[in-house]
Amino acid sequence: MSKVYLSYNNIVSSFGFDSEAAVDKVKNEVSGLQWVDDPMLLPKPFYTSRIDQEKLQQELTTLGIKGQFTRLEKMMLVSLHKVIKASNVSLTTKVGLIISTTKGNIDLLDEGGQFSKERVYLSVMGKVIHDFFGFKTEPIVVSNACVSGILAVAIAKRFIRQGRFDHVFIVCGDLVTKFIMSGFNSFQALSDEPCRPYCITRSGINIGEVSASILVTNDPDRLAKTSVAILGEGSCNDANHISGPSRTGEGLYQSIRSALHQAKLKANDLDYISGHGTATPFNDEMEAIAFDRLAMNDIPMNSLKGYFGHTLGASGLLETIVGMHSLHQNTLFATKGFQKLGVSKRINVIKETTTRELNTFLKTASGFGGCNTAVIFQSVK
């Protein structure tokens, strides 16, 4: 069976408009989180990472992207434009498009604005992206809470293995909006400080915004320098609670087991884990329990939420792309904000950025509704 690869990629973030800019900041342990006082988003000040809209508009102009687009659509268009151009893939009937998001154009529900409320529908937003680039196949929207970005990778791999597509472009994104901020605030899940995943002093999440894009392909001649092969994937819902994860980590445990089985690997074959690590009490504890059940206690692991914040449906793909660069550079990136272990099971949280020979990594994500996804990648360098 032919391999499926992740290839050309792009990250649009508060750090800039390409993956290299974001990875460079992560490597140097620089956070994109800023203290923001914006009563239009939240009555009290909060930490977040947001994309500069003036610079984003300049980037659109530079790329020659014209038209009336929402803020999220602009982010997605910039990111996907760069990946399509770099890959030089013709958009034939064997090329798919997956759009991954949690809330899409949710900011359009606010009063006023130049766009109709229909634009808030994910299918409508998907068609805008589809039509701009001229894809020949219908866009597929993946919206499954915070696993959406990495689940899109698993779905793309399945489509290619089934012969439906030879290539799939994925673009994902989510915004910092009043709706999202008020929702997490109502859960009392927001931290008044930069988040500290897995730390004993953690006090909640910071919300951030990014867009990220990638080419998933079966063509070994269309690989970027950071490319990885997808070895295995699994997804499972623990069916515990609409917003609370299983206390036993059952869904994540089963997802990782499935990914390992498909990849024909054992836990100790993995070089590191890119965890979800939201810095909330229940999520981080659940992850630690699941990793402990799988005897993954000694595998180096990190969370990238201290650099970007929690970027919701975009987080899984964003963190996968950073993981690809981590393998390429043979570098383990530190978990920003982590000080002292604050979960009941022993896990090997990366405290300092270090170099080490790397070949494989596991990316996990967990989300509201009990969804969990795990994907294993291998370097092709």
C-alpha positions, 0 to 999 in steps of 0.5 A: 500500500502506497504511503500518504505524506504531509508536505507543503505547509503554512502557518498564519499567526501572530508571528507572521505569515509562514511556518518558518516565522512561527517555528523560529519563535517556538524554537527560541521560546518566545510566546505570542500571547499578549495582554489585551484590554478589549471590552468588545471581546470580554469585559475584563483584560485577557491574554491572547494571540491575535493576527494583526489585521493591517498586516494581514490586509497588506499580505493579501495585497502582496499576493494579489488576493482581491474580493470581499472576504471575512477576517477568517476567510482572509487568513485562510486564503493567505495560508492556502494560497501559499501552499497551493503555489508551493506545491504546484498541484493542478486542481483536477477532479483528483484533488480534494479540499478540506476546511477545518474549523470549530466556529468559522465566521462566528463573528458575523453574528454580531450586529452590523457588518457588510456580510449577510448572516448566511456567511456564518454557515460553514458550508457557505464559507467553504464554498467561498474558499472553494470558488476562489481557488477553482477546486473541481471537487466539492469542499468537505467541512470538518467541524468536530470541536478541538480535534478538527484540525488533526482529524482532517489529516486523518480523513484526508489520509483515508480518502487518499488510501480509498483512491478518491483523491491523489492529493488533499489540501487542508486549510483550517482556522478559528478566531478570537471573538466575543462569542468564543471568549464569553463561552469559555469565560462562562465555563470559568476556564480562562486564565488571567495569566499566560497558560501553563500546560501540565503545571501544578500552577495552571489556571486555565486556557488562553484563546488564540487565532491562527490559520494553517494549511497543508498538502496531503499527498501520495506522490513522493515527488511532491514532498517539501523538506519538512515532509512526514509520512502518516503511519497510523491514526485513530479517533474515538469519542469517550461519550462522557460529557458535552464539555468534560473529558472522561476521567480515565482518558478512555477515548484518548487511550483508545485513539492512541492504541488504534494509531499504534496498531495501524502503524505497527509500532509500540509506545517506545518506538515514538520519539516524542508526543505533541500533546493537547495540553490546554492547561485546564485541570481536567484536560491535562489530568486526563491526558496524563492518565491516558499516557500512563495507561499506555506506558508512555511516561518517559517519552518527551512531550510538549504542549504548544498552547503557551506560544499560540494560545488554544486555537480551537479547530486549528490547533491540531494542524498548527501543532502538527506542522510545528511537529514536522519542523521539530523532526526536520530540525531534530529539536524538541521544543519546550512547553512554554510556561511549564514549571512543575508537574501538576498531574497525578501521573508521571509524564516527561514534559519538555522543559527546555528546547534541546536537540536530539535525533528524531524520527517519529512523533505522536500528535493527539487532540481532545475536544468538547463532546468527548472526541479524541484523535491521535496520528503518528508521523515519521520523518522522510528526511 
